[in-house]
Amino acid sequence: MNPKKQQIINAAHRLFIQKGYNASSIQDILDEAGISKGTFYNYFTSKSECLIALMESISEDIRTARIAAALGESPSDADLFARQLAVRIRMNHEKNLFSLYESIFYSQDEELKAFGKSQYIAELRWLSNRIVDMFGEEARPYALENAAMANGALQQLMHVWRLGTDQQLPLDELTDYIVLRMKQAVEIQLKDGKRFLSERLLEESAELQTLTDSTKQLKALAAAAEDPDLQQLIAFLADELAAEKPRKAIVNSVLTTLGQSTDDAELQIYLEQVWRQIK
């Protein structure tokens, strides 16, 4: 990210935490960042756009941490899933994001409300995909509603914990518990076939991505990459995936290297997609 843009985002983050989003003005951000109004408007058209950029930046950090935890591990590993669940909660706490989520939730700004909705749906889709990773394609009809229940259970259990005690939340214990309960729920559904939500409810027109799709997308990203080394590495990965029998050890090695060397959000999404597809 452009250093000046990052400087503005960092300043806005400090202000939004200290004063609150609604109480912070653009002038406050200018003063905190030590920039002119013209500089601010070079990067953002509004305060809400600045908040969205901040939240997107943190979402990229969460995605990077989840990928870093996953590469080299089996997608079906329940302990890995629990660790990945903990990433968002831990980062939300470290970045003091809960008040910012409330600002988005209660906002009358249509752009912020749309962004909050898209973030929520993206998290549910990630959870749904990981549930399928753990239990196989036969669990897909039950993935979305279990994602919704897991997400809701996490929020409510944390809320009740904080109401009842000042002790530090045992995050790893909590996420292990959520995954255990999820496994039990899915195993019951696989036997009785009962569900409330359609797995396609949030994406009626979406089609499942194949390894061939991912390979094409990576080739397009390689062609567009400005860094020669990054371009070469992405192209190598795409060629390996296009082989009749991709070498899993090599693919995992390249995924790990790429995951550690880029913060490009689109590329990170495809890296995780490939990781799931070659399991």
Contacts in CASP RR format, 6 or more apart in sequence:
PFRMAT RR
TARGET T0000
AUTHOR 0000-0000-0000
METHOD contacts of the structure
MODEL  1
MNPKKQQIINAAHRLFIQKGYNASSIQDILDEAGISKGTFYNYFTSKSEC
LIALMESISEDIRTARIAAALGESPSDADLFARQLAVRIRMNHEKNLFSL
YESIFYSQDEELKAFGKSQYIAELRWLSNRIVDMFGEEARPYALENAAMA
NGALQQLMHVWRLGTDQQLPLDELTDYIVLRMKQAVEIQLKDGKRFLSER
LLEESAELQTLTDSTKQLKALAAAAEDPDLQQLIAFLADELAAEKPRKAI
VNSVLTTLGQSTDDAELQIYLEQVWRQIK
1 9 0 8 1.000
1 57 0 8 1.000
1 263 0 8 1.000
2 43 0 8 1.000
4 35 0 8 1.000
4 39 0 8 1.000
4 42 0 8 1.000
4 43 0 8 1.000
5 43 0 8 1.000
5 53 0 8 1.000
6 57 0 8 1.000
7 33 0 8 1.000
7 35 0 8 1.000
8 29 0 8 1.000
8 33 0 8 1.000
8 35 0 8 1.000
8 39 0 8 1.000
8 40 0 8 1.000
8 43 0 8 1.000
8 44 0 8 1.000
8 50 0 8 1.000
9 50 0 8 1.000
9 53 0 8 1.000
9 54 0 8 1.000
9 57 0 8 1.000
10 33 0 8 1.000
11 29 0 8 1.000
11 32 0 8 1.000
11 33 0 8 1.000
11 34 0 8 1.000
12 24 0 8 1.000
12 29 0 8 1.000
12 32 0 8 1.000
12 33 0 8 1.000
12 47 0 8 1.000
12 50 0 8 1.000
12 51 0 8 1.000
12 54 0 8 1.000
13 54 0 8 1.000
13 95 0 8 1.000
14 32 0 8 1.000
15 24 0 8 1.000
15 28 0 8 1.000
15 29 0 8 1.000
15 32 0 8 1.000
16 24 0 8 1.000
16 51 0 8 1.000
16 54 0 8 1.000
16 99 0 8 1.000
16 100 0 8 1.000
16 103 0 8 1.000
17 96 0 8 1.000
17 99 0 8 1.000
17 100 0 8 1.000
19 28 0 8 1.000
20 99 0 8 1.000
20 103 0 8 1.000
21 47 0 8 1.000
21 51 0 8 1.000
21 99 0 8 1.000
21 100 0 8 1.000
21 103 0 8 1.000
22 103 0 8 1.000
24 47 0 8 1.000
25 47 0 8 1.000
26 37 0 8 1.000
26 40 0 8 1.000
26 47 0 8 1.000
29 40 0 8 1.000
29 47 0 8 1.000
29 50 0 8 1.000
30 36 0 8 1.000
30 37 0 8 1.000
30 40 0 8 1.000
33 40 0 8 1.000
40 50 0 8 1.000
43 50 0 8 1.000
43 53 0 8 1.000
44 50 0 8 1.000
44 53 0 8 1.000
46 111 0 8 1.000
48 107 0 8 1.000
48 109 0 8 1.000
48 111 0 8 1.000
48 112 0 8 1.000
49 111 0 8 1.000
51 100 0 8 1.000
51 103 0 8 1.000
51 104 0 8 1.000
51 112 0 8 1.000
52 111 0 8 1.000
52 112 0 8 1.000
52 115 0 8 1.000
54 100 0 8 1.000
55 97 0 8 1.000
55 100 0 8 1.000
55 104 0 8 1.000
55 115 0 8 1.000
55 119 0 8 1.000
56 265 0 8 1.000
58 91 0 8 1.000
58 95 0 8 1.000
58 97 0 8 1.000
59 119 0 8 1.000
59 122 0 8 1.000
59 265 0 8 1.000
60 263 0 8 1.000
60 265 0 8 1.000
60 268 0 8 1.000
61 91 0 8 1.000
62 87 0 8 1.000
62 88 0 8 1.000
62 91 0 8 1.000
63 265 0 8 1.000
63 268 0 8 1.000
63 269 0 8 1.000
63 272 0 8 1.000
64 259 0 8 1.000
64 263 0 8 1.000
64 268 0 8 1.000
65 87 0 8 1.000
65 91 0 8 1.000
66 84 0 8 1.000
66 87 0 8 1.000
66 272 0 8 1.000
67 259 0 8 1.000
67 268 0 8 1.000
67 271 0 8 1.000
67 272 0 8 1.000
67 275 0 8 1.000
68 259 0 8 1.000
68 260 0 8 1.000
69 80 0 8 1.000
69 83 0 8 1.000
69 84 0 8 1.000
69 87 0 8 1.000
70 80 0 8 1.000
70 84 0 8 1.000
70 272 0 8 1.000
70 275 0 8 1.000
71 252 0 8 1.000
71 255 0 8 1.000
71 256 0 8 1.000
71 259 0 8 1.000
71 275 0 8 1.000
72 252 0 8 1.000
72 255 0 8 1.000
72 256 0 8 1.000
73 80 0 8 1.000
74 80 0 8 1.000
74 279 0 8 1.000
75 130 0 8 1.000
75 133 0 8 1.000
75 134 0 8 1.000
75 275 0 8 1.000
75 276 0 8 1.000
75 279 0 8 1.000
76 133 0 8 1.000
76 134 0 8 1.000
76 135 0 8 1.000
76 136 0 8 1.000
76 279 0 8 1.000
78 134 0 8 1.000
78 179 0 8 1.000
78 180 0 8 1.000
78 183 0 8 1.000
79 176 0 8 1.000
81 130 0 8 1.000
81 133 0 8 1.000
81 134 0 8 1.000
81 179 0 8 1.000
82 172 0 8 1.000
82 175 0 8 1.000
82 176 0 8 1.000
82 178 0 8 1.000
82 179 0 8 1.000
83 172 0 8 1.000
83 175 0 8 1.000
84 130 0 8 1.000
85 150 0 8 1.000
85 154 0 8 1.000
85 175 0 8 1.000
85 178 0 8 1.000
85 179 0 8 1.000
86 171 0 8 1.000
86 172 0 8 1.000
86 174 0 8 1.000
86 175 0 8 1.000
88 123 0 8 1.000
89 154 0 8 1.000
89 158 0 8 1.000
89 171 0 8 1.000
89 175 0 8 1.000
90 171 0 8 1.000
91 97 0 8 1.000
92 98 0 8 1.000
92 101 0 8 1.000
103 112 0 8 1.000
104 112 0 8 1.000
104 113 0 8 1.000
104 115 0 8 1.000
104 116 0 8 1.000
105 116 0 8 1.000
107 113 0 8 1.000
121 202 0 8 1.000
123 151 0 8 1.000
124 144 0 8 1.000
124 147 0 8 1.000
124 148 0 8 1.000
124 151 0 8 1.000
124 202 0 8 1.000
125 147 0 8 1.000
125 202 0 8 1.000
125 203 0 8 1.000
127 143 0 8 1.000
127 146 0 8 1.000
127 147 0 8 1.000
127 150 0 8 1.000
127 151 0 8 1.000
128 140 0 8 1.000
128 143 0 8 1.000
128 144 0 8 1.000
128 146 0 8 1.000
128 147 0 8 1.000
128 199 0 8 1.000
129 143 0 8 1.000
129 276 0 8 1.000
131 139 0 8 1.000
131 142 0 8 1.000
131 143 0 8 1.000
131 146 0 8 1.000
131 147 0 8 1.000
131 182 0 8 1.000
131 186 0 8 1.000
132 139 0 8 1.000
132 140 0 8 1.000
132 143 0 8 1.000
133 276 0 8 1.000
133 279 0 8 1.000
134 183 0 8 1.000
135 183 0 8 1.000
135 186 0 8 1.000
135 190 0 8 1.000
138 190 0 8 1.000
139 186 0 8 1.000
139 189 0 8 1.000
139 190 0 8 1.000
140 199 0 8 1.000
141 189 0 8 1.000
141 193 0 8 1.000
141 195 0 8 1.000
141 198 0 8 1.000
141 199 0 8 1.000
142 185 0 8 1.000
142 186 0 8 1.000
142 189 0 8 1.000
142 190 0 8 1.000
142 193 0 8 1.000
142 195 0 8 1.000
142 199 0 8 1.000
143 199 0 8 1.000
144 197 0 8 1.000
144 198 0 8 1.000
144 199 0 8 1.000
144 201 0 8 1.000
144 202 0 8 1.000
145 195 0 8 1.000
145 196 0 8 1.000
145 197 0 8 1.000
146 182 0 8 1.000
146 185 0 8 1.000
146 186 0 8 1.000
146 189 0 8 1.000
148 197 0 8 1.000
149 182 0 8 1.000
149 185 0 8 1.000
150 178 0 8 1.000
150 181 0 8 1.000
150 182 0 8 1.000
153 178 0 8 1.000
153 181 0 8 1.000
154 174 0 8 1.000
154 175 0 8 1.000
154 178 0 8 1.000
157 174 0 8 1.000
157 178 0 8 1.000
158 169 0 8 1.000
158 174 0 8 1.000
161 169 0 8 1.000
162 169 0 8 1.000
189 195 0 8 1.000
200 206 0 8 1.000
209 273 0 8 1.000
209 277 0 8 1.000
210 277 0 8 1.000
211 241 0 8 1.000
211 274 0 8 1.000
211 277 0 8 1.000
211 278 0 8 1.000
214 241 0 8 1.000
214 270 0 8 1.000
214 273 0 8 1.000
214 274 0 8 1.000
214 277 0 8 1.000
215 238 0 8 1.000
215 241 0 8 1.000
215 242 0 8 1.000
217 270 0 8 1.000
218 234 0 8 1.000
218 235 0 8 1.000
218 237 0 8 1.000
218 238 0 8 1.000
218 241 0 8 1.000
218 270 0 8 1.000
218 274 0 8 1.000
219 235 0 8 1.000
219 238 0 8 1.000
221 234 0 8 1.000
221 266 0 8 1.000
221 267 0 8 1.000
221 270 0 8 1.000
222 231 0 8 1.000
222 232 0 8 1.000
222 234 0 8 1.000
222 235 0 8 1.000
222 238 0 8 1.000
223 231 0 8 1.000
225 231 0 8 1.000
225 234 0 8 1.000
230 258 0 8 1.000
230 261 0 8 1.000
230 262 0 8 1.000
233 254 0 8 1.000
233 257 0 8 1.000
233 258 0 8 1.000
233 261 0 8 1.000
234 258 0 8 1.000
234 267 0 8 1.000
236 254 0 8 1.000
237 251 0 8 1.000
237 254 0 8 1.000
237 255 0 8 1.000
237 258 0 8 1.000
237 274 0 8 1.000
240 246 0 8 1.000
240 247 0 8 1.000
240 250 0 8 1.000
240 251 0 8 1.000
240 254 0 8 1.000
241 251 0 8 1.000
241 274 0 8 1.000
241 278 0 8 1.000
246 278 0 8 1.000
248 278 0 8 1.000
251 274 0 8 1.000
251 278 0 8 1.000
252 275 0 8 1.000
252 278 0 8 1.000
255 271 0 8 1.000
255 274 0 8 1.000
255 275 0 8 1.000
258 267 0 8 1.000
258 271 0 8 1.000
259 268 0 8 1.000
259 271 0 8 1.000
262 268 0 8 1.000
END
